[in-house]
């Protein structure tokens, strides 16, 4: 059984040595891959000296790095972790066991049930994590505790079937929703989170990355649950149509005359638009079901390919 430690890096020269050394102690038989993403410091040189397998991804963004990692590397267990030394390497032992024992396709390192809210000093990040967790659990009827964690473990099936769409840090949200939507086995283990060391700069932008994550949630909600998504829009349009139509209807019942004909036309157009949107959602739901069937077939081929490796 082969395990690969995947460390995407951009300017992590202050911490990458310790991260590599910690994982070498925790999982001495694992291969450690450091993918440098156009660092301007000596991150890649330090990683080489510490015995990591160093490769480069020249398209900027964590999503682009992880896409290359998942395409290039074959293993039975993949452990993805940031290079900023905020996650404990010792937690990887239990995460690896869950994947190799077949108990999970994705193991989430749950910071929020542990030390995150006391260790994290970046403004609005705690509120943002709570909001994202609540939104995804509500939409997808799940009970995940940490949506945005940067430490996860994956099975071969997950890695080779997961199409990385996001380019940046919205990747973690995309992974969580993909696993929920395709019925992968998910496990969570609490891990101790520690904030970045002094002088180590975060690559996250609280506002722009937050908006990107919200956008991803909306898009994936539309793509994975089209009938529910378009039904919400349909319901809102129906309410608007009724708001304009009911006074006209009451007036007609009392007077026998149709007043405000332009308003009636607007209400009728809104109503017809709502019907068309609902039918679109119904059609897309059928297509989504066909996509899920094709995905299961693809997953079977991936498993056969793994056996033949």
C-alpha positions as CSV (number, residue, x, y, z in Angstrom):
1,X,0.0,0.0,0.0
2,X,1.5,3.3,-1.1
3,X,0.8,6.7,0.5
4,X,1.6,10.0,-1.0
5,X,1.8,13.2,1.0
6,X,0.9,16.2,-1.2
7,X,2.1,19.6,-0.2
8,X,1.2,22.6,-2.5
9,X,3.5,25.5,-1.8
10,X,3.8,29.2,-2.6
11,X,6.5,31.0,-0.6
12,X,6.6,28.7,2.4
13,X,10.4,28.8,3.0
14,X,9.9,29.6,6.7
15,X,7.9,26.4,7.4
16,X,8.4,23.8,4.7
17,X,11.4,22.2,6.3
18,X,9.5,21.5,9.5
19,X,6.4,20.3,7.6
20,X,8.5,17.7,5.6
21,X,10.4,16.6,8.7
22,X,7.2,16.1,10.7
23,X,5.6,14.0,8.0
24,X,8.8,11.9,7.6
25,X,8.5,11.0,11.3
26,X,4.8,10.4,11.3
27,X,4.7,8.3,8.0
28,X,8.3,7.2,7.3
29,X,7.2,5.0,4.3
30,X,5.2,7.7,2.5
31,X,6.4,9.6,-0.5
32,X,6.4,13.3,0.1
33,X,5.6,15.5,-2.9
34,X,6.1,19.3,-2.8
35,X,4.6,21.1,-5.8
36,X,6.0,24.6,-6.0
37,X,3.7,27.2,-7.4
38,X,6.0,30.0,-8.6
39,X,7.6,30.7,-5.3
40,X,10.0,33.7,-5.2
41,X,11.8,32.4,-2.1
42,X,13.8,29.1,-1.9
43,X,10.9,26.9,-0.9
44,X,11.7,24.3,-3.6
45,X,15.4,24.1,-2.8
46,X,14.7,23.6,0.9
47,X,12.2,20.9,0.1
48,X,14.8,19.1,-2.1
49,X,17.4,19.2,0.6
50,X,14.9,17.6,3.1
51,X,14.3,14.7,0.7
52,X,10.9,15.6,-0.8
53,X,10.1,15.0,-4.4
54,X,9.8,18.5,-5.8
55,X,7.8,19.4,-8.9
56,X,6.6,22.7,-10.3
57,X,3.1,24.0,-11.3
58,X,3.3,27.3,-13.2
59,X,-0.4,28.0,-13.4
60,X,-1.0,30.1,-10.3
61,X,-3.6,28.9,-7.7
62,X,-4.0,26.0,-5.3
63,X,-6.7,24.5,-7.5
64,X,-4.3,24.3,-10.4
65,X,-1.6,22.7,-8.2
66,X,-3.9,20.0,-6.8
67,X,-5.2,19.3,-10.3
68,X,-1.6,18.4,-11.4
69,X,-1.0,16.4,-8.3
70,X,-4.1,14.3,-8.7
71,X,-3.3,13.7,-12.4
72,X,0.4,12.9,-12.0
73,X,0.6,10.8,-8.8
74,X,-0.6,7.2,-8.3
75,X,-1.1,6.0,-4.7
76,X,-3.5,4.1,-2.6
77,X,-3.9,6.9,-0.1
78,X,-3.3,10.6,-0.7
79,X,-2.9,13.1,2.2
80,X,-3.2,16.7,1.2
81,X,-1.8,19.3,3.5
82,X,-0.8,23.0,3.4
83,X,2.9,23.9,3.7
84,X,2.3,26.5,6.3
85,X,2.8,24.2,9.4
86,X,-0.7,24.9,10.7
87,X,-1.7,21.2,10.7
88,X,-0.4,18.3,12.8
89,X,1.5,15.6,10.9
90,X,0.7,13.0,13.6
91,X,-3.0,13.2,12.6
92,X,-2.1,11.7,9.2
93,X,-1.5,8.3,10.8
94,X,-5.2,7.9,11.6
95,X,-6.3,9.5,8.4
96,X,-4.2,7.0,6.4
97,X,-5.6,4.1,8.3
98,X,-9.2,5.1,7.6
99,X,-8.5,5.3,3.8
100,X,-6.4,2.1,3.5
101,X,-8.9,0.1,5.6
102,X,-11.6,1.2,3.1
103,X,-13.6,3.1,5.7
104,X,-13.4,6.5,4.0
105,X,-12.9,7.9,0.5
106,X,-12.3,11.4,2.1
107,X,-11.1,12.0,5.6
108,X,-11.5,15.6,6.8
109,X,-9.2,17.1,9.4
110,X,-11.7,18.9,11.5
111,X,-10.2,22.0,13.0
112,X,-13.4,23.7,14.1
113,X,-14.2,21.0,16.7
114,X,-10.8,21.6,18.2
115,X,-8.5,24.6,18.5
116,X,-9.3,26.7,15.4
117,X,-11.5,29.4,17.0
118,X,-8.9,30.2,19.6
119,X,-5.8,29.9,17.5
120,X,-7.0,31.7,14.3
121,X,-6.3,35.4,14.6
122,X,-7.5,36.5,11.1
123,X,-10.6,38.7,11.3
124,X,-13.9,37.3,10.1
125,X,-12.4,33.9,9.3
126,X,-14.3,32.3,12.2
127,X,-17.6,33.8,11.1
128,X,-16.9,32.7,7.5
129,X,-16.2,29.1,8.5
130,X,-19.4,28.9,10.5
131,X,-21.4,30.4,7.7
132,X,-20.0,28.1,5.0
133,X,-20.6,25.0,7.2
134,X,-24.2,26.0,7.9
135,X,-24.9,26.8,4.3
136,X,-23.5,23.5,2.9
137,X,-25.1,21.3,5.6
138,X,-28.4,22.9,5.0
139,X,-28.4,22.7,1.2
140,X,-26.9,19.2,1.0
141,X,-28.5,17.8,4.2
142,X,-25.2,16.8,5.7
143,X,-23.5,17.1,9.0
144,X,-19.9,18.1,8.2
145,X,-18.1,20.0,10.9
146,X,-15.3,21.6,8.8
147,X,-15.8,22.5,5.2
148,X,-12.7,24.6,4.5
149,X,-9.9,22.6,6.2
150,X,-6.7,22.3,4.3
151,X,-5.8,18.8,5.6
152,X,-7.6,15.9,4.1
153,X,-6.9,12.3,3.0
154,X,-8.3,10.6,-0.1
155,X,-8.7,7.2,-1.7
156,X,-7.5,6.4,-5.2
157,X,-11.2,6.3,-6.4
158,X,-11.9,9.8,-5.2
159,X,-8.7,11.3,-6.6
160,X,-9.0,9.8,-10.0
161,X,-12.7,10.6,-10.4
162,X,-12.6,14.1,-9.0
163,X,-12.5,16.8,-11.7
164,X,-10.8,19.9,-10.2
165,X,-12.7,22.9,-11.5
166,X,-11.7,25.6,-9.0
167,X,-8.4,27.5,-9.5
168,X,-7.9,28.8,-6.0
169,X,-8.8,28.3,-2.4
170,X,-12.4,27.6,-3.1
171,X,-11.1,24.1,-3.9
172,X,-11.9,22.8,-0.4
173,X,-15.6,23.7,-0.8
174,X,-15.7,22.0,-4.2
175,X,-14.2,18.8,-2.7
176,X,-16.7,18.6,0.1
177,X,-19.7,19.1,-2.2
178,X,-18.3,16.6,-4.8
179,X,-18.0,13.9,-2.1
180,X,-21.5,14.6,-0.7
181,X,-23.1,14.6,-4.2
182,X,-21.5,11.4,-5.4
183,X,-22.1,9.4,-2.2
184,X,-18.4,8.9,-1.3
185,X,-17.6,7.7,2.2
186,X,-16.7,10.6,4.4
187,X,-15.0,10.5,7.8
188,X,-13.9,13.4,10.1
189,X,-11.3,13.4,12.8
190,X,-10.7,16.4,15.1
191,X,-7.2,17.8,14.7
192,X,-5.3,20.5,16.5
193,X,-4.9,23.7,14.5
194,X,-2.1,26.2,15.1
195,X,-2.0,29.6,13.6
196,X,0.9,30.6,11.3
197,X,4.2,31.4,12.8
198,X,5.1,35.1,13.1
199,X,6.4,36.4,9.8
200,X,4.7,33.7,7.7
201,X,2.1,35.4,5.5
202,X,-1.3,34.0,4.7
203,X,-2.2,33.7,1.0
204,X,-5.9,34.0,1.7
205,X,-7.9,37.2,1.1
206,X,-10.8,37.3,3.6
207,X,-13.2,39.1,1.3
208,X,-12.3,38.1,-2.3
209,X,-11.8,34.4,-1.4
210,X,-14.9,34.5,0.8
211,X,-17.0,35.7,-2.2
212,X,-15.4,33.1,-4.4
213,X,-16.4,30.3,-2.0
214,X,-20.0,31.6,-1.8
215,X,-20.1,31.7,-5.6
216,X,-18.9,28.1,-5.8
217,X,-21.6,27.0,-3.3
218,X,-24.3,28.6,-5.4
219,X,-23.0,27.2,-8.7
220,X,-22.6,23.7,-7.3
221,X,-26.0,23.9,-5.7
222,X,-27.4,24.7,-9.2
223,X,-25.4,21.9,-10.9
224,X,-25.9,19.2,-8.3
225,X,-29.6,19.9,-7.3
226,X,-31.1,21.7,-10.3
227,X,-34.7,20.9,-9.4
228,X,-34.4,22.3,-5.9
229,X,-32.4,25.3,-7.1
230,X,-34.8,26.3,-9.9
231,X,-37.8,25.5,-7.7
232,X,-36.6,28.2,-5.3
233,X,-36.5,30.7,-8.1
234,X,-39.9,29.6,-9.4
235,X,-41.4,30.1,-5.9
236,X,-40.0,33.6,-5.6
237,X,-41.4,34.5,-9.1
238,X,-44.8,33.0,-8.2
239,X,-44.9,35.2,-5.1
240,X,-44.1,38.3,-7.1
241,X,-46.7,37.4,-9.8
242,X,-49.4,36.9,-7.1
243,X,-48.4,40.2,-5.4
244,X,-49.4,42.0,-8.6
245,X,-52.3,39.7,-9.6
246,X,-54.3,39.5,-6.4
247,X,-55.3,43.2,-6.2
248,X,-56.4,43.1,-9.8
249,X,-58.4,39.9,-9.1
250,X,-60.1,41.4,-6.0
251,X,-60.9,44.6,-8.0
252,X,-62.5,42.5,-10.8
253,X,-64.6,40.5,-8.3
254,X,-66.0,43.7,-6.8
255,X,-66.5,45.8,-10.0
256,X,-66.6,43.3,-12.9
257,X,-63.9,45.3,-14.6
258,X,-60.2,44.5,-15.2
259,X,-58.2,47.5,-14.1
260,X,-54.5,48.1,-14.6
261,X,-54.1,45.8,-17.7
262,X,-50.4,46.6,-18.0
263,X,-49.8,45.3,-14.5
264,X,-51.8,42.2,-15.4
265,X,-49.7,41.6,-18.4
266,X,-46.5,41.9,-16.3
267,X,-47.9,39.4,-13.7
268,X,-48.7,37.0,-16.5
269,X,-45.2,37.3,-18.0
270,X,-43.7,36.6,-14.6
271,X,-45.9,33.6,-14.1
272,X,-45.0,32.1,-17.5
273,X,-41.3,32.8,-16.8
274,X,-41.7,30.9,-13.5
275,X,-43.3,27.9,-15.3
276,X,-40.5,27.8,-17.9
277,X,-37.8,28.0,-15.1
278,X,-39.4,25.1,-13.2
279,X,-39.6,23.0,-16.4
280,X,-35.9,23.8,-17.0
281,X,-35.1,22.6,-13.6
282,X,-37.1,19.4,-14.2
283,X,-35.2,18.6,-17.4
284,X,-31.8,19.4,-15.8
285,X,-32.7,17.0,-12.9
286,X,-33.2,14.2,-15.4
287,X,-29.9,15.0,-17.0
288,X,-28.2,15.0,-13.6
289,X,-29.6,11.6,-12.9
290,X,-28.1,10.3,-16.2
291,X,-24.8,12.0,-15.3
292,X,-24.8,10.2,-11.9
293,X,-25.3,6.9,-13.8
294,X,-22.4,7.6,-16.1
295,X,-20.3,8.6,-13.1
296,X,-20.9,5.2,-11.5
297,X,-19.8,3.5,-14.7
298,X,-16.7,5.6,-14.8
299,X,-15.9,4.8,-11.2
300,X,-16.1,1.1,-12.0
301,X,-13.5,1.6,-14.7
302,X,-11.3,3.5,-12.3
303,X,-11.4,0.6,-9.8
304,X,-10.6,-1.9,-12.6
305,X,-7.6,0.3,-13.6
306,X,-6.4,0.3,-10.0
307,X,-6.5,-3.5,-9.8
308,X,-4.5,-3.7,-13.0
309,X,-1.8,-1.3,-11.9
